[in-house]
Amino acid sequence: MDQAIATLTEQFFNALTIGGIYALIALGYTMVYGIIELINFAHGEVFMVGAFTSMMVLTTLGFTGPIRDPAVLAGVLLIDFAITMPLLGMLGVGIERFAYRPLRNAPRLAPLITAIGISFILMNIIQIIFGPSPQPTPQIFPLDARFSIGNASISFLSLFIVTVAAVLTIVLQLFVSRSRMGRAMRSTAQDREAAQLMGVNINTTIAVTFFIAAALAGAAGIVYGLFFGTISFVIGFQAGLKAFTAAVLGGIGNLTGAVLGGFIIGFVEVIAVQLGYGRWSEAIVFAVLIIVLVFRPTGLLGQQLGERA
Amino acid sequence: MDRKKFGALAFGAMLVAAACTPTGGESAAPSSGGETTAPSAGGGESPAPGSAGTLKIGIDLPLSGGEAVNGEPTRNGVLLAIKQANAAGGINGYTLEAVEKDDAVNGVHDPNQGATNVNALVADEAVVGMVGPFNSNVARAQIPIANEAGLAMCSPANTGVDRTQEGSETYRPANPDARNYFRTATPDNIQGKGLAQYAYNELGAKNAYVLDDTEAFGVGVANEFEKEFVSLGGTIAKRDGNDYKTNTSFTSLLTTAKGLTPPIDVVFFGGTQTNGGGQVRKDMGSLAMLDIPYVGPDGITDLAKGGTKGAYITLAGVENSGNTHGSVAGVHDLPNAGTFPADYEAEFGTPPGAYSALAFVCTTILLDSIRTATAAGGTDMAALREAVRAAAFDGSTHETLVGPIVVDPNGDSGTWLSFYKTDPTAEGGLGGWTFVKQQNFAPGQ
């Protein structure tokens, strides 16, 4: 019995960790969709580039093994986030500027295909630079740093990832709901032309949206590398698909919905495994999505970014 | 520089880089010309060397680019066997000649190139057998063509069960009843069985957690492992499958396995290290499960040291890689090596490669078959080719480097497995594999 409770506690944290990573990626899908109604299929690959960027940052800094000193670890992680997130943000802005902005008034299908094209370009670039085989990432977070809840042993890394996801989500919520730029984003999402007439700089607003979305994907890439320890040029597709599903599940365009969707998918996957249906976890995730969409076609929380951020 | 502009520049550079990417093309397809053939002289009566003419043995392997490291030592095994046969006076008056074909395009084995090569081989009526291919997907492309022509072919490296056993008829659409493909590598089903015995007897495991990668190879090996482990008296605590392409974490699966009662004492993984074979061990490390031994087939037993790109120890992390046990579908020490290693080194200047001996054995079986087929005389090349194919499957015993072997009716002849375990302190701390033992799983051994 004790063992069963310990297992369930550990699984609870596994689900939170995986859900947190999905949530960070899902935020990017939902922000971009909310503001220009584009399903940014390249977002999963932006996340993948983030994982590789973080690997490069840590390797360049010379940290490849576990860092035992908490202060040093915190410092290195801070530097990693401080370099990777802005770099990825710039990549997002670059993609928007060159691939999406010229097509802003084109038929809906054109930017969609462009997004798929960008995702392949990013995959190919990473594949050529780093090769096709999976790469181990620096495991700077000591895996034996654990704490106990009853008989359950939880790693501090899980706690760290959940915290990162929670903090970034809250900061984003505050930014969108309180800041001037956040207001500009919401107004652009609601009615682009009216916002422009009111003096909102549409191009800047959309660029900032892409910057934030890609920077969050970069953060997801960092924690993914720490948690999984192995990355390859194809991880963007799988993680991107799950995160996109999370965004739709929660109601695409809705920030809270994306986070909720990310955690729901994390929990559904882990529950499926715990009940012995691990082989079915993909099918179960998408069955849940279909059931939710049948009853709530706009997703669980189903509003647009503009109406309620 | 303003931030936006910098991002734009960086992105522009990426586009340029992408545009310059070389895309796979056929321009660099290796030409496999160069072989010159002495015209087949009419069949003479006297068995003097060369008097009956020349018979050719085709070789199809990846011989250029990065895969030449596999192909060349394998080819050398064939060349050495042919050279020794000719030095011993040929076979029933025939001189033997090798025809080399390269199935690598831009450095990667290519099924289409393999098909082109085998078409060229069967079109030459003096070719009475071939050794190859090295890679599974090339074999799938080649077997039907060779089958239609009735050409005996022997792979020293393929281990997939479907090539010879259940499902193999799909590779023989033209002559379903005339098998032409056989091999000297040990088929995958023997690996699962051998690993179960190893885990139960050598590691003392009684309660196994079995994982597979949901692909044909992995599921097959895991099934064989389960069957044998249970028949030895062990129990299977749980069986799971995970498609690494859709789920890259084994954490939740392993957490469940860790909580089972009675506790598991071995984790078996059916699959390859790129399908999660390394990730499983890494996740076992992050769940503090490293004291449980980890066992897998040649999909993880790559015998590469830590740090090698894509190698098991690299992917698992050297700190997690200890206590891993695996098998390789071949022999570590040749039971009947004789002068082979010395002869090989004298001829090619390097020690034999991993598949040199199995390629030599393939050639031995083909040469034996040619001896049987040509004993009756006759000059009809088409009939001779068919006679060689039939002789390869006649169930006779061949004296080879790996001891006496028989090609069974399916075309399988390999029965040896070698077992290895990891040593994280090897290779100056990078981690490596050490040989444990080898065992012959032939019936009656």
HADDOCK unambig.tbl for C-alpha pairs under 7 A between the chains (distance, minus, plus):
assign (segid A and resid 3 and name CA) (segid B and resid 259 and name CA) 6.05 0.50 0.50
assign (segid A and resid 4 and name CA) (segid B and resid 259 and name CA) 6.52 0.50 0.50
assign (segid A and resid 7 and name CA) (segid B and resid 255 and name CA) 6.45 0.50 0.50
assign (segid A and resid 7 and name CA) (segid B and resid 256 and name CA) 6.47 0.50 0.50
assign (segid A and resid 7 and name CA) (segid B and resid 259 and name CA) 5.55 0.50 0.50
assign (segid A and resid 11 and name CA) (segid B and resid 252 and name CA) 6.15 0.50 0.50
assign (segid A and resid 11 and name CA) (segid B and resid 255 and name CA) 6.74 0.50 0.50
assign (segid A and resid 14 and name CA) (segid B and resid 252 and name CA) 6.33 0.50 0.50
assign (segid A and resid 90 and name CA) (segid B and resid 4 and name CA) 6.92 0.50 0.50
assign (segid A and resid 90 and name CA) (segid B and resid 7 and name CA) 4.58 0.50 0.50
assign (segid A and resid 91 and name CA) (segid B and resid 7 and name CA) 5.83 0.50 0.50
assign (segid A and resid 91 and name CA) (segid B and resid 11 and name CA) 6.40 0.50 0.50
assign (segid A and resid 93 and name CA) (segid B and resid 7 and name CA) 6.51 0.50 0.50
assign (segid A and resid 94 and name CA) (segid B and resid 7 and name CA) 5.13 0.50 0.50
assign (segid A and resid 94 and name CA) (segid B and resid 8 and name CA) 4.51 0.50 0.50
assign (segid A and resid 94 and name CA) (segid B and resid 11 and name CA) 5.39 0.50 0.50
assign (segid A and resid 95 and name CA) (segid B and resid 11 and name CA) 6.81 0.50 0.50
assign (segid A and resid 121 and name CA) (segid B and resid 18 and name CA) 6.41 0.50 0.50
assign (segid A and resid 125 and name CA) (segid B and resid 18 and name CA) 6.14 0.50 0.50
assign (segid A and resid 133 and name CA) (segid B and resid 309 and name CA) 6.97 0.50 0.50
assign (segid A and resid 133 and name CA) (segid B and resid 310 and name CA) 5.27 0.50 0.50
assign (segid A and resid 134 and name CA) (segid B and resid 274 and name CA) 6.99 0.50 0.50
assign (segid A and resid 134 and name CA) (segid B and resid 310 and name CA) 5.91 0.50 0.50
assign (segid A and resid 135 and name CA) (segid B and resid 310 and name CA) 6.90 0.50 0.50
assign (segid A and resid 135 and name CA) (segid B and resid 315 and name CA) 6.92 0.50 0.50
assign (segid A and resid 136 and name CA) (segid B and resid 314 and name CA) 6.73 0.50 0.50
assign (segid A and resid 136 and name CA) (segid B and resid 315 and name CA) 5.56 0.50 0.50
assign (segid A and resid 143 and name CA) (segid B and resid 286 and name CA) 5.25 0.50 0.50
assign (segid A and resid 228 and name CA) (segid B and resid 249 and name CA) 6.62 0.50 0.50
assign (segid A and resid 230 and name CA) (segid B and resid 315 and name CA) 6.74 0.50 0.50
assign (segid A and resid 238 and name CA) (segid B and resid 246 and name CA) 5.52 0.50 0.50
assign (segid A and resid 270 and name CA) (segid B and resid 252 and name CA) 6.00 0.50 0.50
assign (segid A and resid 273 and name CA) (segid B and resid 252 and name CA) 6.69 0.50 0.50
assign (segid A and resid 273 and name CA) (segid B and resid 253 and name CA) 6.00 0.50 0.50
assign (segid A and resid 274 and name CA) (segid B and resid 256 and name CA) 5.89 0.50 0.50
assign (segid A and resid 278 and name CA) (segid B and resid 240 and name CA) 6.72 0.50 0.50
assign (segid A and resid 279 and name CA) (segid B and resid 240 and name CA) 7.00 0.50 0.50
assign (segid A and resid 279 and name CA) (segid B and resid 241 and name CA) 5.73 0.50 0.50
assign (segid A and resid 279 and name CA) (segid B and resid 242 and name CA) 6.24 0.50 0.50
